[in-house]
Amino acid sequence: MNIRFFSIALLLPMAAGTGALCEDPKPSEAAVEKMADNLVFPEGPVWHPDGYLLFSDVHDSKIMKLLPGGGAEVWFDKGKKTNGLILSNDKKKIYACCYSEFELLEIDLKTREYRVLAREYEGRRFNNVNDVAIDAEGNVFFTDPKWGAKAGDVQGVYCYSKDGKLSLAAKVDLQPNGLVVSPDQKWLYVDRSGGHDIWRFKLGKGGILSEGAQWVKLEPRAEPDGMTIDKKGNLYVAQAGNGKVCILSPEGKTIQLIQVVPRLATNCEFKGNDENTLYVTCGGKQGAKLGSVYKITLSGFKP
């Protein structure tokens, strides 16, 4: 068993929305355990209702199942390079971002068969269907960033409604990436990899987004990627730029920073209802097996 203990910063409250760090953080310890390695590019973790973690191995074109004792086995192998994954509200399907064909997929949990829900908007193909979230109504949101964007390119957040209608819910530049819905269903949070920040949108009925504004500015070169959120509304942001998980309060205050890997913390997910255990997908490179999945035990310093 590979377990490390990292000193983390417990950060004193600052002004809401600043994301600023205090000058004298109090140290604590976090248990960081490697659970799987030899992966090409792990991303998009989601907790299966039968009690195990699934995650995308993007450039190996598979969805993997994390084994209880460590290691992983293939769960979905249809030649699709998936990225972000989210469980449907009825726990019968997974909505998956398909990186290879730039599609939104629906995967049946029992049969593991899939169907394509969306691959274009108003005749325009998507740029890079990246990450996905769902609200209590069943509206599915996904980000569509573009690296090396040019004038006229559209980046943003799309909504595939519970009625099967697709809309551009919000235009967001600078690579919109991870996104989550607040537990009170009032807000949709979207991080921007190229902006090193998090935006917040008011979430209305039918998946309507409004009042979008920068909510938190993260560390320089943080390059936020995937996110998750706990029942209290604390955000857990995987930062690809520096390999940390940043924990933010509902007021936008930086609570903790946990160093997981030197670079490429790509996404994170809780162990079902156990919010003391956080899984983090990390690392990777196309053509090499350098990626890993880590488990972080949050007991003792949980916000």
C-alpha positions as CSV (number, residue, x, y, z in Angstrom):
1,M,0.0,0.0,0.0
2,N,1.4,3.3,-1.1
3,I,0.4,6.0,1.4
4,R,1.9,9.4,1.8
5,F,1.2,12.2,4.3
6,F,1.3,15.7,3.0
7,S,1.3,18.9,4.9
8,I,-1.6,21.1,3.7
9,A,-2.5,24.7,4.3
10,L,-5.5,25.4,6.5
11,L,-6.4,28.9,5.4
12,L,-7.9,31.6,7.5
13,P,-11.0,33.2,6.0
14,M,-10.5,36.1,3.6
15,A,-12.9,38.4,1.8
16,A,-15.5,36.4,-0.2
17,G,-14.6,35.8,-3.8
18,T,-10.9,36.8,-3.6
19,G,-9.5,33.3,-3.5
20,A,-6.6,34.9,-1.6
21,L,-4.3,32.9,0.7
22,C,-3.5,33.9,4.2
23,E,0.1,34.8,5.1
24,D,0.5,32.3,8.0
25,P,-1.3,29.0,7.2
26,K,-1.7,26.4,9.9
27,P,-0.3,23.0,8.8
28,S,-2.2,19.8,9.0
29,E,-1.8,16.4,7.4
30,A,-3.7,14.5,4.7
31,A,-3.3,10.9,3.9
32,V,-2.8,10.5,0.1
33,E,-2.8,6.9,-1.2
34,K,-2.2,5.8,-4.8
35,M,-4.9,3.4,-5.8
36,A,-4.2,2.8,-9.5
37,D,-1.4,3.6,-12.0
38,N,-0.2,2.6,-15.4
39,L,-3.0,4.7,-17.0
40,V,-2.8,6.8,-20.1
41,F,-4.8,9.9,-19.0
42,P,-7.3,9.4,-16.2
43,E,-10.2,11.9,-15.9
44,G,-13.9,12.2,-15.2
45,P,-14.4,10.1,-12.0
46,V,-18.0,9.2,-11.0
47,W,-19.3,6.9,-8.2
48,H,-21.3,4.0,-9.5
49,P,-24.5,3.3,-7.4
50,D,-23.3,-0.3,-6.9
51,G,-20.4,1.1,-4.8
52,Y,-17.3,1.6,-6.9
53,L,-15.5,4.3,-8.8
54,L,-15.6,4.6,-12.5
55,F,-13.3,7.0,-14.4
56,S,-12.3,7.8,-18.0
57,D,-8.9,6.8,-19.3
58,V,-9.2,9.3,-22.1
59,H,-6.4,8.5,-24.5
60,D,-6.8,4.7,-24.0
61,S,-10.5,5.1,-25.2
62,K,-11.9,3.3,-22.1
63,I,-13.9,3.8,-18.9
64,M,-12.2,2.0,-16.1
65,K,-13.5,0.5,-12.8
66,L,-11.3,1.1,-9.7
67,L,-10.8,-2.2,-7.8
68,P,-11.2,-2.3,-4.0
69,G,-7.7,-3.4,-3.3
70,G,-6.2,-1.1,-5.9
71,G,-5.7,-1.2,-9.6
72,A,-8.4,-1.0,-12.3
73,E,-10.2,-3.0,-14.9
74,V,-12.0,-2.1,-18.1
75,W,-15.7,-1.3,-17.6
76,F,-16.6,0.3,-21.0
77,D,-14.6,-0.3,-24.2
78,K,-16.4,1.1,-27.3
79,G,-13.6,3.0,-28.9
80,K,-14.8,6.2,-27.4
81,K,-12.4,8.6,-25.7
82,T,-14.7,9.8,-22.9
83,N,-13.8,12.6,-20.4
84,G,-16.3,14.0,-17.9
85,L,-18.9,11.6,-16.5
86,I,-22.0,12.2,-14.4
87,L,-24.7,9.9,-13.0
88,S,-28.3,10.5,-14.0
89,N,-30.8,11.4,-11.3
90,D,-32.5,8.0,-11.6
91,K,-29.1,6.3,-11.3
92,K,-29.7,4.2,-14.4
93,K,-27.4,6.1,-16.9
94,I,-24.2,7.9,-17.1
95,Y,-23.9,11.1,-19.2
96,A,-20.4,11.1,-20.8
97,C,-18.4,13.8,-22.6
98,C,-16.9,12.1,-25.7
99,Y,-13.5,13.8,-26.5
100,S,-12.8,11.8,-29.6
101,E,-16.0,12.7,-31.5
102,F,-17.0,15.8,-29.5
103,E,-20.3,14.3,-28.6
104,L,-22.5,14.0,-25.5
105,L,-23.3,10.4,-24.8
106,E,-25.8,8.5,-22.6
107,I,-24.5,5.1,-21.4
108,D,-26.9,2.6,-19.9
109,L,-25.4,1.2,-16.6
110,K,-26.8,-2.3,-17.1
111,T,-26.2,-3.0,-20.7
112,R,-23.3,-0.5,-21.1
113,E,-24.7,0.4,-24.5
114,Y,-24.6,4.1,-25.5
115,R,-26.5,6.6,-27.7
116,V,-25.4,10.0,-28.9
117,L,-27.5,12.8,-27.5
118,A,-25.7,15.8,-29.2
119,R,-22.8,16.4,-31.5
120,E,-23.5,19.9,-32.9
121,Y,-25.4,23.1,-32.2
122,E,-27.2,25.0,-35.0
123,G,-25.1,23.2,-37.6
124,R,-21.8,23.9,-35.8
125,R,-19.8,21.0,-34.4
126,F,-18.6,21.3,-30.9
127,N,-14.9,22.2,-30.1
128,N,-14.1,19.8,-27.3
129,V,-16.9,18.3,-25.2
130,N,-15.1,18.3,-21.9
131,D,-17.0,18.0,-18.6
132,V,-20.6,17.5,-17.4
133,A,-23.0,18.3,-14.5
134,I,-26.7,17.8,-13.8
135,D,-29.3,19.6,-11.9
136,A,-32.2,18.3,-9.8
137,E,-34.6,18.7,-12.8
138,G,-32.4,16.5,-14.9
139,N,-31.0,19.2,-17.1
140,V,-27.5,18.2,-18.3
141,F,-24.8,20.9,-18.6
142,F,-21.5,20.4,-20.5
143,T,-18.6,22.6,-21.3
144,D,-17.1,23.1,-24.7
145,P,-13.7,24.8,-24.5
146,K,-11.2,25.5,-27.3
147,W,-7.4,25.7,-26.9
148,G,-5.9,28.1,-29.4
149,A,-9.2,29.8,-30.0
150,K,-9.5,32.3,-32.8
151,A,-11.8,35.3,-33.3
152,G,-15.4,34.0,-33.9
153,D,-14.9,30.7,-32.1
154,V,-17.7,30.0,-29.6
155,Q,-16.8,28.5,-26.2
156,G,-19.3,28.0,-23.4
157,V,-21.7,25.9,-21.5
158,Y,-24.5,24.0,-23.2
159,C,-27.7,22.6,-21.7
160,Y,-29.3,19.4,-22.8
161,S,-32.7,19.8,-21.1
162,K,-34.7,17.1,-19.5
163,D,-37.0,17.4,-22.6
164,G,-34.1,16.6,-24.9
165,K,-33.6,20.2,-26.2
166,L,-30.2,21.6,-26.7
167,S,-29.3,25.3,-26.0
168,L,-26.2,27.4,-25.5
169,A,-26.7,28.3,-21.9
170,A,-23.8,30.7,-21.6
171,K,-20.8,31.9,-23.7
172,V,-17.7,31.5,-21.6
173,D,-14.2,32.2,-23.0
174,L,-10.7,31.0,-21.9
175,Q,-11.4,27.3,-21.9
176,P,-14.5,26.6,-19.6
177,N,-13.8,23.2,-18.1
178,G,-15.1,21.7,-14.8
179,L,-18.6,22.5,-13.6
180,V,-20.9,21.6,-10.7
181,V,-24.3,22.5,-9.5
182,S,-24.7,23.8,-5.9
183,P,-26.6,21.5,-3.5
184,D,-29.3,24.2,-3.1
185,Q,-29.7,24.3,-6.9
186,K,-29.2,28.1,-7.0
187,W,-25.9,28.2,-8.8
188,L,-23.8,26.6,-11.5
189,Y,-20.1,27.0,-11.0
190,V,-17.8,26.8,-14.0
191,D,-14.0,27.0,-13.9
192,R,-11.8,28.3,-16.7
193,S,-8.5,26.6,-17.3
194,G,-7.2,29.6,-19.3
195,G,-8.5,32.1,-16.9
196,H,-7.3,30.4,-13.7
197,D,-10.6,31.3,-12.1
198,I,-14.2,30.2,-11.3
199,W,-17.3,31.8,-12.6
200,R,-20.8,31.5,-11.0
201,F,-24.1,31.6,-12.8
202,K,-27.6,31.9,-11.3
203,L,-29.4,28.6,-12.1
204,G,-33.1,28.9,-13.0
205,K,-35.9,26.5,-14.0
206,G,-35.4,24.7,-17.2
207,G,-31.6,25.0,-17.0
208,I,-31.6,28.8,-17.7
209,L,-28.4,30.5,-16.6
210,S,-28.1,34.2,-15.8
211,E,-26.0,36.7,-13.9
212,G,-22.7,35.1,-14.8
213,A,-19.6,36.7,-13.1
214,Q,-16.2,35.8,-11.9
215,W,-16.6,34.4,-8.4
216,V,-13.0,33.4,-7.4
217,K,-9.6,34.1,-8.8
218,L,-7.3,31.1,-8.1
219,E,-3.6,30.8,-7.7
220,P,-1.5,32.0,-10.7
221,R,-1.1,29.2,-13.2
222,A,-3.6,27.0,-11.3
223,E,-5.2,25.8,-14.5
224,P,-8.4,24.5,-12.9
225,D,-9.8,21.3,-14.4
226,G,-12.5,19.0,-12.9
227,M,-14.5,19.9,-9.8
228,T,-16.9,18.3,-7.3
229,I,-19.0,19.8,-4.4
230,D,-20.1,18.5,-1.0
231,K,-23.4,18.7,0.7
232,K,-22.4,21.9,2.5
233,G,-21.5,23.6,-0.8
234,N,-17.8,23.5,-0.5
235,L,-16.0,23.1,-3.9
236,Y,-13.1,20.8,-4.5
237,V,-11.1,22.0,-7.5
238,A,-8.5,19.8,-9.2
239,Q,-5.8,22.1,-10.5
240,A,-3.9,20.7,-13.5
241,G,-1.3,23.5,-13.4
242,N,0.2,22.7,-10.0
243,G,-1.2,19.3,-9.0
244,K,-3.2,20.6,-6.1
245,V,-6.8,20.2,-4.9
246,C,-8.2,23.6,-3.8
247,I,-11.1,23.5,-1.4
248,L,-13.3,26.6,-1.4
249,S,-16.2,27.5,0.9
250,P,-19.6,28.6,-0.4
251,E,-18.5,32.2,0.3
252,G,-15.6,31.8,-2.1
253,K,-12.9,31.6,0.6
254,T,-9.9,29.3,0.1
255,I,-10.0,26.8,3.0
256,Q,-7.4,24.2,2.1
257,L,-4.8,23.4,-0.6
258,I,-3.7,19.8,-0.9
259,Q,-0.7,18.9,-3.0
260,V,-1.4,15.6,-4.7
261,V,1.1,15.4,-7.6
262,P,3.6,17.9,-9.1
263,R,1.2,18.6,-12.0
264,L,-2.0,17.4,-13.7
265,A,-4.6,16.9,-11.0
266,T,-7.4,16.5,-13.5
267,N,-10.6,15.8,-11.6
268,C,-12.0,14.6,-8.3
269,E,-15.0,12.7,-6.9
270,F,-16.3,11.6,-3.5
271,K,-16.8,8.0,-2.4
272,G,-20.5,8.1,-2.8
273,N,-22.0,9.6,0.4
274,D,-18.7,9.4,2.2
275,E,-17.4,12.9,1.9
276,N,-14.4,12.1,4.0
277,T,-12.9,10.2,1.1
278,L,-12.0,12.0,-2.1
279,Y,-10.6,10.3,-5.3
280,V,-8.4,12.4,-7.6
281,T,-7.4,11.5,-11.1
282,C,-3.9,12.6,-12.0
283,G,-1.2,12.8,-14.6
284,G,-1.0,11.2,-18.0
285,K,0.3,11.7,-21.5
286,Q,-1.0,10.5,-24.8
287,G,1.1,7.5,-25.9
288,A,2.4,6.7,-22.4
289,K,1.1,5.1,-19.2
290,L,1.9,7.8,-16.7
291,G,-1.5,8.5,-15.1
292,S,-2.7,7.5,-11.6
293,V,-5.7,7.6,-9.3
294,Y,-5.3,8.7,-5.7
295,K,-7.4,8.5,-2.6
296,I,-7.3,11.4,-0.1
297,T,-8.7,10.9,3.4
298,L,-10.1,14.2,4.6
299,S,-11.0,13.1,8.2
300,G,-9.6,15.4,10.8
301,F,-9.6,18.6,8.7
302,K,-12.8,18.4,6.8
303,P,-14.3,21.9,6.3
